[in-house]
Amino acid sequence: MRRVLHGDVSAAARVLLAAPVADRAALVARMLREAEAADRYRLATGRAHPLWGSGSLMSAALARPRAHEPYLDEPDYAACMAMVFEALVARAGA
């Protein structure tokens, strides 16, 4: 997966915000796997993956329905942002 920027986290959190709470953990894990697969595809072919994009978390997220970005102090959105950060930390420790 490509390096993660603020926009990647925001896009992924907005996808989680649009999803049912019970589906969010699996969804963030899936977006990370898709971004990793897309990056491998990009490196091997020189082209973006047809479904998951360029290998960024944002491109994997933008392939899904997402909520409009609320203010950062909106509790559910903050929880979604935290979930994305926690998944990134766990991935880095693996």
N, C-alpha and C positions, 0 to 999 in steps of 0.2 A: 504494500500500500504506500502511496505517496505520503510525503510529510503532511501533517495535519495542521490546518490553520483555523482561525476563529469561524470562518464561514462554513467549514466542514462540520464543526460541532453544532453550529446553529441549524444548518440544514438537516442534520441527523436528528436533532432534538425536535424540530418541527414535524418530522415524520412520526416520531414517537408520540408527540402531542396529539396527532390526528388518529392514532391507533388506540384500541382498547388497552386499558392498563395491564390486563393479564397477558397481552401479546408483546409488550414492550421489550422485555429482556431478550426474548428470542429474536425479535426484530433487529435490535441493535447488533447482536452477534451475527445475524445474517448479513446486515449491511457491511460489517467489517470483513466478513469472508468474501463477499462480492467485490469489495474494493481491492482486496488482496489478489483475487483471481483476475480481475480486470487489469491490475498493474502487471501481473505476470504475462498476460496476453499482450499488453502494450509493449513490454520489453521484448517479447519474442517476435512480434509481427510489425512493430512500428506504428500500429494503428490502435485507436480506441476500441474497446470491447463493444460489440453492437448493442448489448443490453445495459451494461454497468459502467460504461464510459471510460475515462482516462486512467482509472486507478486511484482516484481521490475518493475520500469518504463522501464528499459533496456530490460527485457524479453518481455514486451508488444511491445516495439519498434522493437526488432529484428525479430518479426513475420511478418514484413512488408518490402517492398523494401526501400532502403535507399541509399543516395549518399555517395561517398567516402568523408572522412573528409577533408575539406579544411583548410587553415590557418584561425585562429580566426579573422584576420582583413579583411576577405572577407565579404563585406557588407550584402549579402543575408543570409549567414550562421550566422553572428552576429545577424541579425534580428530574425532568427529562434531560436537561443539560448535565446534571450531576450523573445521571445514568450513563450518558455518553462518555463523560470524563472517567468514570469508574471502569467502564469497558476498555478504554484506551490504556489506563494504568495497568489493568489486569493483563492486557495483551502485551504490554512492554515488559512485564515481569515474567511472562511465560517463556 
